[in-house]
Structure formats: structure tokens, C-alpha cells
Amino acid sequence: MAIAAPEYPPVKLKLLPGLLICAASLSGQAQQAAPVAAGAEVKSFHSSILGRDETIHVLLPPGYRDPRNSAQVYATMYLLDGGKILGNRPGDLNLTEVLDRLVASGRIEPIIIVAVEEFPEDGGRRDEYLPYRDPIMAPNSPEPRGKVFPEFLVTELLPYVSSRYRVTADPRKTAIGGLSYSAIMALYALINKPATFQLALIESPSLQAGNGQLLRDTEHLVIAGKRIAVGIGTMEGGKGADPSINKLGVQIVGALVANLRSAYLPPEVRFTVDEGASHEASAWVRRIPDDLVFLFPAKP
């Protein structure tokens, strides 16, 4: 018999003016190389699984280099679309200072952020992050290669990072996160690598991938992680879209949340329904800080 999942009602937010970022523009902006975050350490290594060089930006918490903390290991978040989330290009989320303030104010525990750059070539995000073809945005594209990405994370990326930084090995303190297409990969990695990731940030997931296959994949989970933050706007399809399309988007993500909460070992789920928000940077900037507080609460 399934263990009853705790109830976390949707969090309602008010819309603030912001910049509209659609899935297509995310791919376009990914082609503009730029520093991800001031103060981040940039590393590159070759991935045999992906068949290319991979670049990451590692953002260390205050006090990491202090000799008094030399024995401390840190909770860690692996951010896909890391260039978009921490970057300082026009339209990027530029959340670096927000993360610093969350730690400095004691709202979250000190964490290490590993920002994984998105694949810069046209269609690269779709090919790399999607385990299933997108029947809406790219119905005639080749079958994407996303099914191998979790293996890259576990057998190449995490060992590379752990050999150089004091990241935790505890899956209950290890998060995977993303937005739009990369949110799909974060979800796919969460449910396929539960021994590695038990925290997840899933913003505006493109659940049309595989014609809803991830809804079927999550329908009868045994383990669904420890804590998961899920966010969606009520106008993800755009302010000019058919209202039924926007309503359907919220319903689909709500079905995903219901599946996660119905796992035999259910996680805590923070489900944010952002009233009036589109697929936009300002909505993600507004939601992600509270999501991080939920995922990495400061120790009492």
C-alpha cells in the first residue's frame, strides 16, 4: 500500500513585469558565450559519453577556503542550463548575488553550486536534455540523446567535481535542477538516479516531451527523492495564447506533482503556481530563491 504523501498546496504568486523568454530564445541565447558568474571557478573536461568537452562553473560558498572549514563537506546543487541561471548576459537570470544573500542572511545552509553550461549549438539543448522527442516544438527532429545524460552526470561529472571540491556524497544533500528543457532532464535524472540525487528544482518543465511520457514514467514510483520544488506559471504559453492551452499547462504539471506525491516513499513537494507568469526570466528569478530555501533550509 502506498504511503500517504504530505500535502503541500500550490503557492500562489503575483505576477511582476518581466522579460518573456520562450524555449526557442533559450536555445538562441545559449550560443553567446559569456562568464557565468563573478567569482566562479571555470573548469573544462572531456566527456566520453557526450563526445565533447564540457564546461562547468563552480560557485563556492563564503568560508570555503577558510582553514577552519577544511574538514567541512557541503550540500551541492548541479544546475543544468547553468549559463542561463547564473549568467550575466541580457536575459540571463544572474542569480549569483541572490545565492550569496541567501547564505549570508542564514536562510539557506552554505552550498556549492556546479553550473553546467548548456550545449551552444543550435538544437543542442533539445538533443542533450530531452530523453524523448518534443512533438510540439520539434516533431521531425532526430531522436534526442538525453537518455545518456544521467550516466554522464553520475560517472563523469560528479567524480570530476568530487575529486576537486568538498562536495557531499549524501544524496539527501545533492540536488539537480533546471528550467524548461533542462527541468525535464533534472526530473529524468531524479527518478533514474535516486541513489545520487534526492533533491530537485524543476521550473516550467516542458512535459510535452515524449507526448507526456514523463507523466507515465512517474506514475508508479517507489522512490521520488526527499524534497522537490516544482514551479509553473498560469500563462506559460504566452499572454496571447488560447486560455485553454495555458490552463492545460498547469493541469499537466499538477498531474506530475500528484504522481510524485503518490510514490511509495513520497517526497516533500513545494508546488508553486505563479499567477499570470509566462515562460520568463522574471518568474524564475522570483520563484527560485524560495525554492532554494525549501531545498536547503539553514540548520537550526
Buried (B, 14 or more C-beta within 10 A) or exposed (E): EEEEBEEBEBBEBEBEEBEBBBBEBBBEBBEEEEBBBEEBEEBEEEBEBBEEEBBBBBBBBEEBEEEEBEEEBBBBBBBBBBBBBBBBBEBBBBBBEBBBEBBEEEBBBBBBBBBBBBBBEEEBBBBBBBBBBBBEBBEEBEEBBBEBBBBBBBEBBBEBBBEEBBBBEEBEBBBBBBBBBBBBBBBBBBBBBBEBBBBBBBBBBBBBBBBBBBBEBBEEBEBBBBBBBBBBBBBBBBEEEEEEEBEEBBEBBBBBBBBBBBBEBBBBBBBBBBEBBBBBBBBBBBBBBBBBBBBBEEEE
